[in-house]
């Protein structure tokens, strides 16, 4: 008998990747960073590859090395690389590296020497996000140095890439301005004598709505897990994650009873309360206090009072609820349960944050659709 769980439908991930592949002639990189957006990096990666993903994308070197240790040989790009990491370990097992500055390039050259093989690089230009990537002013110097290192046999410039500012609004005018900067950056790449195989820019939203940004490779992340990057649009995607727990305790209380810390909720009448053993230590946002939607006993209810570290309470009125009944925080919505989008709206955040919060030591992930 389980107390709480995050259930992940790997067939939904496969269906979503198939849907995304059908909409582009470019190769597809399934982004599995942040432990597969909370779905489990390795199972999500394998499901995406089953469905035809060509690449996997991660942030950290450790994530990339974990994929290799798990026997995954598909192309992997890692791009959030602080100084001093053992990049040679990644180079040795064929992990591609994102490079955005001359100091980073120097470290990658040294890594190639230690690994005794060329480092495969994706040079990143900042087209307007002002986060990762070389500025337009610094771009020519990075290209010149990378071209020299490639001529010396120390690196192979495999790709050129950037990130969009408006990840959830592909029609925003800034997207077109970034696209123009990216084209200018590509022209500089050609003038530097570099001929990278991959040019990539498109995130989930652009993969679904902006074929003019697809180039040679698209990088969907959120959409792989069945969540839409654009509010109000579904695009035929199927959410893969369900978060739920069994009611721990029920009790009958009189009208005017204060519930949970601070008594921010008072029962309006005599009521049945259900205590659910999930809290902010498990991924339930504390901002869901008095707002988070939960399905229990065939009805949608709202969290009553503050979310605690380990539990929350539901006011079920006169409905008969028993210990052991299943409370579903969110799922695909197919059975009327709330979705990650509903939770994001309730607590004033985005669906990305909701799913990446869940799962961990106390809330095991259970997988449906696993293959040998």
BALUMVO-72447 format. One record per residue (C-alpha): residue number from 1; x negated, y negated, z negated. Coordinates in steps of 0.25 Angstrom, whole numbers, plus 5000, padded with zeros to 4 digits. Example, Ala and Ser with C-alpha at 12.3 -4.5 7.8 and 13.67 -1.06 7.14 Angstrom:
+-----+------+------+------+
: pos :   xx :   yy :   zz :
+-----+------+------+------+
:   1 : 4951 : 5018 : 4969 :
:   2 : 4945 : 5004 : 4971 :
+-----+------+------+------+
REM end
This chain:
+-----+------+------+------+
: pos :   xx :   yy :   zz :
+-----+------+------+------+
:   1 : 5000 : 5000 : 5000 :
:   2 : 4994 : 4986 : 5004 :
:   3 : 4996 : 4973 : 4996 :
:   4 : 4993 : 4963 : 5007 :
:   5 : 4987 : 4964 : 5021 :
:   6 : 4984 : 4957 : 5034 :
:   7 : 4989 : 4966 : 5046 :
:   8 : 4982 : 4964 : 5059 :
:   9 : 4988 : 4969 : 5072 :
:  10 : 4976 : 4972 : 5081 :
:  11 : 4986 : 4975 : 5093 :
:  12 : 4991 : 4961 : 5092 :
:  13 : 4976 : 4956 : 5093 :
:  14 : 4975 : 4965 : 5105 :
:  15 : 4988 : 4960 : 5111 :
:  16 : 4983 : 4945 : 5109 :
:  17 : 4970 : 4947 : 5116 :
:  18 : 4976 : 4954 : 5127 :
:  19 : 4986 : 4942 : 5129 :
:  20 : 4974 : 4932 : 5128 :
:  21 : 4966 : 4940 : 5138 :
:  22 : 4977 : 4940 : 5148 :
:  23 : 4977 : 4925 : 5148 :
:  24 : 4963 : 4923 : 5153 :
:  25 : 4953 : 4927 : 5163 :
:  26 : 4942 : 4924 : 5153 :
:  27 : 4935 : 4933 : 5143 :
:  28 : 4941 : 4933 : 5129 :
:  29 : 4934 : 4931 : 5116 :
:  30 : 4943 : 4936 : 5104 :
:  31 : 4939 : 4927 : 5092 :
:  32 : 4938 : 4936 : 5080 :
:  33 : 4931 : 4926 : 5070 :
:  34 : 4936 : 4924 : 5056 :
:  35 : 4938 : 4939 : 5054 :
:  36 : 4947 : 4939 : 5067 :
:  37 : 4955 : 4927 : 5062 :
:  38 : 4958 : 4935 : 5050 :
:  39 : 4962 : 4948 : 5057 :
:  40 : 4949 : 4955 : 5056 :
:  41 : 4938 : 4952 : 5065 :
:  42 : 4934 : 4966 : 5069 :
:  43 : 4947 : 4972 : 5071 :
:  44 : 4952 : 4960 : 5079 :
:  45 : 4939 : 4960 : 5088 :
:  46 : 4942 : 4974 : 5091 :
:  47 : 4956 : 4972 : 5095 :
:  48 : 4953 : 4960 : 5103 :
:  49 : 4942 : 4968 : 5111 :
:  50 : 4952 : 4979 : 5113 :
:  51 : 4961 : 4969 : 5120 :
:  52 : 4951 : 4964 : 5129 :
:  53 : 4943 : 4953 : 5122 :
:  54 : 4930 : 4951 : 5128 :
:  55 : 4923 : 4944 : 5117 :
:  56 : 4924 : 4941 : 5102 :
:  57 : 4922 : 4928 : 5095 :
:  58 : 4917 : 4925 : 5081 :
:  59 : 4912 : 4914 : 5073 :
:  60 : 4901 : 4920 : 5064 :
:  61 : 4889 : 4928 : 5067 :
:  62 : 4893 : 4938 : 5056 :
:  63 : 4907 : 4940 : 5063 :
:  64 : 4900 : 4943 : 5076 :
:  65 : 4890 : 4953 : 5069 :
:  66 : 4902 : 4960 : 5062 :
:  67 : 4908 : 4962 : 5076 :
:  68 : 4895 : 4969 : 5081 :
:  69 : 4894 : 4977 : 5068 :
:  70 : 4908 : 4982 : 5071 :
:  71 : 4904 : 4987 : 5084 :
:  72 : 4910 : 4976 : 5093 :
:  73 : 4901 : 4974 : 5105 :
:  74 : 4910 : 4964 : 5112 :
:  75 : 4904 : 4950 : 5115 :
:  76 : 4905 : 4941 : 5102 :
:  77 : 4903 : 4926 : 5101 :
:  78 : 4899 : 4920 : 5087 :
:  79 : 4899 : 4905 : 5086 :
:  80 : 4899 : 4900 : 5072 :
:  81 : 4884 : 4901 : 5069 :
:  82 : 4877 : 4894 : 5058 :
:  83 : 4862 : 4892 : 5057 :
:  84 : 4853 : 4903 : 5052 :
:  85 : 4862 : 4915 : 5056 :
:  86 : 4856 : 4928 : 5060 :
:  87 : 4860 : 4925 : 5075 :
:  88 : 4850 : 4936 : 5080 :
:  89 : 4859 : 4947 : 5074 :
:  90 : 4870 : 4942 : 5083 :
:  91 : 4861 : 4940 : 5095 :
:  92 : 4856 : 4955 : 5093 :
:  93 : 4870 : 4960 : 5094 :
:  94 : 4875 : 4952 : 5105 :
:  95 : 4883 : 4941 : 5098 :
:  96 : 4885 : 4929 : 5106 :
:  97 : 4882 : 4916 : 5098 :
:  98 : 4889 : 4902 : 5099 :
:  99 : 4878 : 4891 : 5101 :
: 100 : 4881 : 4876 : 5099 :
: 101 : 4868 : 4869 : 5096 :
: 102 : 4853 : 4869 : 5098 :
: 103 : 4850 : 4875 : 5084 :
: 104 : 4860 : 4886 : 5086 :
: 105 : 4853 : 4889 : 5099 :
: 106 : 4840 : 4890 : 5092 :
: 107 : 4845 : 4900 : 5082 :
: 108 : 4851 : 4908 : 5093 :
: 109 : 4838 : 4908 : 5101 :
: 110 : 4831 : 4913 : 5088 :
: 111 : 4841 : 4923 : 5087 :
: 112 : 4839 : 4928 : 5101 :
: 113 : 4824 : 4930 : 5098 :
: 114 : 4827 : 4938 : 5085 :
: 115 : 4837 : 4947 : 5092 :
: 116 : 4828 : 4948 : 5104 :
: 117 : 4840 : 4945 : 5114 :
: 118 : 4846 : 4933 : 5119 :
: 119 : 4857 : 4926 : 5111 :
: 120 : 4870 : 4925 : 5118 :
: 121 : 4875 : 4911 : 5116 :
: 122 : 4888 : 4903 : 5119 :
: 123 : 4885 : 4888 : 5119 :
: 124 : 4896 : 4880 : 5113 :
: 125 : 4899 : 4866 : 5117 :
: 126 : 4907 : 4857 : 5108 :
: 127 : 4918 : 4852 : 5117 :
: 128 : 4926 : 4844 : 5106 :
: 129 : 4928 : 4852 : 5094 :
: 130 : 4916 : 4846 : 5087 :
: 131 : 4913 : 4859 : 5079 :
: 132 : 4904 : 4870 : 5086 :
: 133 : 4897 : 4867 : 5099 :
: 134 : 4887 : 4858 : 5104 :
: 135 : 4891 : 4844 : 5107 :
: 136 : 4891 : 4839 : 5122 :
: 137 : 4879 : 4831 : 5118 :
: 138 : 4871 : 4843 : 5113 :
: 139 : 4876 : 4853 : 5124 :
: 140 : 4865 : 4850 : 5134 :
: 141 : 4854 : 4852 : 5124 :
: 142 : 4860 : 4865 : 5120 :
: 143 : 4862 : 4870 : 5134 :
: 144 : 4848 : 4867 : 5138 :
: 145 : 4842 : 4874 : 5126 :
: 146 : 4851 : 4886 : 5128 :
: 147 : 4847 : 4887 : 5143 :
: 148 : 4833 : 4887 : 5139 :
: 149 : 4835 : 4898 : 5129 :
: 150 : 4843 : 4906 : 5139 :
: 151 : 4831 : 4904 : 5149 :
: 152 : 4822 : 4909 : 5138 :
: 153 : 4830 : 4922 : 5136 :
: 154 : 4834 : 4918 : 5122 :
: 155 : 4849 : 4916 : 5124 :
: 156 : 4860 : 4918 : 5134 :
: 157 : 4870 : 4908 : 5135 :
: 158 : 4883 : 4916 : 5136 :
: 159 : 4894 : 4906 : 5134 :
: 160 : 4898 : 4891 : 5132 :
: 161 : 4910 : 4888 : 5124 :
: 162 : 4917 : 4878 : 5115 :
: 163 : 4929 : 4877 : 5106 :
: 164 : 4942 : 4869 : 5108 :
: 165 : 4947 : 4858 : 5098 :
: 166 : 4962 : 4861 : 5099 :
: 167 : 4962 : 4876 : 5097 :
: 168 : 4977 : 4876 : 5096 :
: 169 : 4981 : 4865 : 5106 :
: 170 : 4975 : 4869 : 5120 :
: 171 : 4982 : 4858 : 5127 :
: 172 : 4976 : 4847 : 5119 :
: 173 : 4968 : 4836 : 5127 :
: 174 : 4956 : 4839 : 5119 :
: 175 : 4956 : 4853 : 5125 :
: 176 : 4954 : 4848 : 5139 :
: 177 : 4943 : 4838 : 5134 :
: 178 : 4936 : 4850 : 5128 :
: 179 : 4937 : 4858 : 5141 :
: 180 : 4931 : 4847 : 5149 :
: 181 : 4919 : 4846 : 5139 :
: 182 : 4917 : 4861 : 5140 :
: 183 : 4917 : 4860 : 5155 :
: 184 : 4906 : 4849 : 5154 :
: 185 : 4898 : 4858 : 5144 :
: 186 : 4899 : 4869 : 5154 :
: 187 : 4893 : 4860 : 5165 :
: 188 : 4882 : 4857 : 5156 :
: 189 : 4880 : 4872 : 5154 :
: 190 : 4879 : 4874 : 5169 :
: 191 : 4869 : 4863 : 5170 :
: 192 : 4860 : 4869 : 5159 :
: 193 : 4859 : 4881 : 5168 :
: 194 : 4867 : 4890 : 5159 :
: 195 : 4878 : 4900 : 5164 :
: 196 : 4885 : 4906 : 5152 :
: 197 : 4895 : 4917 : 5155 :
: 198 : 4906 : 4912 : 5145 :
: 199 : 4912 : 4898 : 5144 :
: 200 : 4923 : 4898 : 5133 :
: 201 : 4932 : 4888 : 5126 :
: 202 : 4946 : 4894 : 5125 :
: 203 : 4952 : 4897 : 5111 :
: 204 : 4965 : 4904 : 5109 :
: 205 : 4974 : 4893 : 5113 :
: 206 : 4966 : 4890 : 5126 :
: 207 : 4965 : 4905 : 5129 :
: 208 : 4980 : 4905 : 5129 :
: 209 : 4983 : 4891 : 5135 :
: 210 : 4971 : 4885 : 5142 :
: 211 : 4965 : 4894 : 5153 :
: 212 : 4957 : 4883 : 5158 :
: 213 : 4948 : 4885 : 5146 :
: 214 : 4946 : 4899 : 5147 :
: 215 : 4933 : 4899 : 5155 :
: 216 : 4926 : 4913 : 5153 :
: 217 : 4930 : 4916 : 5139 :
: 218 : 4942 : 4913 : 5129 :
: 219 : 4941 : 4914 : 5114 :
: 220 : 4954 : 4916 : 5108 :
: 221 : 4955 : 4918 : 5093 :
: 222 : 4968 : 4916 : 5086 :
: 223 : 4976 : 4921 : 5098 :
: 224 : 4969 : 4934 : 5097 :
: 225 : 4976 : 4936 : 5084 :
: 226 : 4990 : 4933 : 5089 :
: 227 : 4991 : 4918 : 5084 :
: 228 : 4993 : 4907 : 5093 :
: 229 : 4984 : 4895 : 5093 :
: 230 : 4995 : 4886 : 5098 :
: 231 : 5006 : 4883 : 5088 :
: 232 : 5020 : 4887 : 5094 :
: 233 : 5014 : 4896 : 5104 :
: 234 : 5013 : 4912 : 5104 :
: 235 : 5006 : 4915 : 5117 :
: 236 : 5011 : 4930 : 5115 :
: 237 : 5001 : 4932 : 5104 :
: 238 : 5004 : 4942 : 5093 :
: 239 : 4999 : 4939 : 5079 :
: 240 : 4990 : 4950 : 5073 :
: 241 : 4990 : 4947 : 5058 :
: 242 : 5000 : 4950 : 5048 :
: 243 : 4998 : 4946 : 5033 :
: 244 : 5007 : 4952 : 5022 :
: 245 : 5007 : 4957 : 5008 :
: 246 : 5016 : 4965 : 4999 :
: 247 : 5024 : 4958 : 4988 :
: 248 : 5017 : 4961 : 4975 :
: 249 : 5028 : 4957 : 4965 :
: 250 : 5042 : 4952 : 4965 :
: 251 : 5050 : 4945 : 4954 :
: 252 : 5063 : 4938 : 4952 :
: 253 : 5062 : 4924 : 4946 :
: 254 : 5073 : 4913 : 4943 :
: 255 : 5075 : 4900 : 4950 :
: 256 : 5065 : 4889 : 4947 :
: 257 : 5053 : 4899 : 4946 :
: 258 : 5040 : 4893 : 4949 :
: 259 : 5032 : 4902 : 4959 :
: 260 : 5016 : 4903 : 4959 :
: 261 : 5006 : 4893 : 4955 :
: 262 : 5010 : 4879 : 4952 :
: 263 : 5025 : 4883 : 4954 :
: 264 : 5026 : 4876 : 4968 :
: 265 : 5038 : 4884 : 4971 :
: 266 : 5050 : 4886 : 4962 :
: 267 : 5061 : 4896 : 4965 :
: 268 : 5074 : 4890 : 4969 :
: 269 : 5082 : 4901 : 4963 :
: 270 : 5080 : 4915 : 4957 :
: 271 : 5071 : 4922 : 4967 :
: 272 : 5063 : 4935 : 4970 :
: 273 : 5048 : 4931 : 4971 :
: 274 : 5038 : 4940 : 4978 :
: 275 : 5023 : 4939 : 4975 :
: 276 : 5014 : 4942 : 4987 :
: 277 : 5000 : 4946 : 4985 :
: 278 : 4993 : 4937 : 4995 :
: 279 : 4987 : 4923 : 4992 :
: 280 : 4977 : 4913 : 4997 :
: 281 : 4965 : 4923 : 4994 :
: 282 : 4971 : 4932 : 5004 :
: 283 : 4974 : 4921 : 5015 :
: 284 : 4987 : 4915 : 5011 :
: 285 : 4985 : 4900 : 5012 :
: 286 : 4988 : 4893 : 4999 :
: 287 : 4995 : 4882 : 5008 :
: 288 : 5006 : 4893 : 5010 :
: 289 : 5011 : 4890 : 4996 :
: 290 : 5026 : 4888 : 4997 :
: 291 : 5025 : 4888 : 5013 :
: 292 : 5019 : 4902 : 5017 :
: 293 : 5029 : 4910 : 5025 :
: 294 : 5030 : 4925 : 5021 :
: 295 : 5040 : 4936 : 5026 :
: 296 : 5045 : 4945 : 5015 :
: 297 : 5057 : 4954 : 5015 :
: 298 : 5061 : 4950 : 5029 :
: 299 : 5061 : 4935 : 5026 :
: 300 : 5051 : 4924 : 5028 :
: 301 : 5048 : 4917 : 5014 :
: 302 : 5039 : 4906 : 5009 :
: 303 : 5028 : 4907 : 4999 :
: 304 : 5033 : 4902 : 4986 :
: 305 : 5023 : 4894 : 4978 :
: 306 : 5008 : 4894 : 4979 :
: 307 : 5000 : 4904 : 4986 :
: 308 : 4991 : 4910 : 4976 :
: 309 : 4977 : 4916 : 4978 :
: 310 : 4983 : 4930 : 4978 :
: 311 : 4998 : 4929 : 4980 :
: 312 : 5010 : 4921 : 4983 :
: 313 : 5025 : 4922 : 4980 :
: 314 : 5038 : 4922 : 4989 :
: 315 : 5052 : 4918 : 4984 :
: 316 : 5061 : 4928 : 4990 :
: 317 : 5074 : 4923 : 4984 :
: 318 : 5084 : 4934 : 4982 :
: 319 : 5077 : 4943 : 4992 :
: 320 : 5073 : 4957 : 4986 :
: 321 : 5058 : 4958 : 4988 :
: 322 : 5050 : 4969 : 4982 :
: 323 : 5035 : 4971 : 4978 :
: 324 : 5029 : 4978 : 4990 :
: 325 : 5037 : 4970 : 5001 :
: 326 : 5028 : 4965 : 5012 :
: 327 : 5027 : 4950 : 5013 :
: 328 : 5021 : 4945 : 5027 :
: 329 : 5014 : 4932 : 5027 :
: 330 : 5012 : 4932 : 5042 :
: 331 : 5012 : 4941 : 5054 :
: 332 : 5016 : 4941 : 5069 :
: 333 : 5030 : 4936 : 5066 :
: 334 : 5036 : 4948 : 5073 :
: 335 : 5044 : 4952 : 5061 :
: 336 : 5048 : 4938 : 5057 :
: 337 : 5036 : 4936 : 5047 :
: 338 : 5028 : 4923 : 5047 :
: 339 : 5016 : 4921 : 5056 :
: 340 : 5003 : 4915 : 5054 :
: 341 : 5008 : 4903 : 5062 :
: 342 : 5019 : 4902 : 5052 :
: 343 : 5009 : 4902 : 5040 :
: 344 : 5000 : 4892 : 5047 :
: 345 : 5012 : 4882 : 5049 :
: 346 : 5016 : 4885 : 5034 :
: 347 : 5003 : 4881 : 5028 :
: 348 : 4998 : 4871 : 5038 :
: 349 : 4987 : 4878 : 5045 :
: 350 : 4984 : 4887 : 5058 :
: 351 : 4987 : 4901 : 5060 :
: 352 : 4972 : 4904 : 5062 :
: 353 : 4970 : 4901 : 5047 :
: 354 : 4982 : 4909 : 5042 :
: 355 : 4976 : 4922 : 5049 :
: 356 : 4962 : 4920 : 5046 :
: 357 : 4965 : 4919 : 5031 :
: 358 : 4971 : 4932 : 5029 :
: 359 : 4964 : 4946 : 5026 :
: 360 : 4952 : 4949 : 5018 :
: 361 : 4949 : 4957 : 5005 :
: 362 : 4962 : 4957 : 4999 :
: 363 : 4971 : 4957 : 5011 :
: 364 : 4967 : 4969 : 5020 :
: 365 : 4968 : 4968 : 5035 :
: 366 : 4976 : 4980 : 5041 :
: 367 : 4975 : 4982 : 5056 :
: 368 : 4986 : 4987 : 5066 :
: 369 : 4982 : 4992 : 5080 :
: 370 : 4968 : 4997 : 5076 :
: 371 : 4961 : 5005 : 5087 :
: 372 : 4950 : 5016 : 5085 :
+-----+------+------+------+
REM end
